[in-house]
């Protein structure tokens, strides 16, 4: 039961005594921040990395959620966009992102007196291709959710049990995940993807991606939403808006939304 795993998580934080949470505002790191605050009080600190790959509204959500939890919250700037190993977008791009993140957080944690830096990696993440996990481990970051075997579904169940309003919040990986591997990532490209996804959210859509492939925006929505979207959305207005953001073409993925779809090229290459 998730309550048993909650007890294990609480015990882990009691052993840590002081912990800095790498806090993106997503459901996983929010759960970590909540439990750390409940157990450690003011000996827990949430830190959010600010960069062009983070939507401003997601940053605001993170601030609001931290305030609701009652955990101390700080912002730091990360500079992964200055690293060509990141912007060239290789298959292990996330390794360089997390290297920058924890190379920033670890010294701060030491300076501020936090013996442990904690992330929100869950047990399901360990079964996916996540090169950033290696970078975090190399820098001594702990992953309590994974340590106690908590799955993504259990993360949501436990978050609801603890009264977190964001328990059903859709996953929102960084905007750099919207680009196919080897396509260069720029601040301008991140901006236009962010604007396009904001446009769709303003239509009332929640689970979505706008994949950027060159000058083409590919919209991904849940399969059961596609037909209603096509029938009710003002498509000419949408296309006009997306083109004003910098896209030339706008397409709709008829298969529907699937998390991690861009990683299929990795599976295909391994099977050859």
ABEGO torsion letter per residue (X at the ends): XAAAAAAAAAAAAAAAGBBBBBBAGBAAAAAAAAAAAAAAEAABBBBBBBBAABBAAAAAAAAAAAAAAGBBBBBBBBAAAABAAAAAGBAAAAAAAAAAAAAAAAAAAAAAGBABBBBABBAAAAABBBAAAAAAAAAGBBBAAAAAGBBAAAAAAAAAAAGBAAAABBBBBBAAAABBBGBBBBAAAAAAAAAAAAAAAAAGBABBBBBBBEABBBBBBBAAAAAAAAAABBAAAAAAAAAAAGBABBBBBAAEBBBGAAAAAAAAAAAX
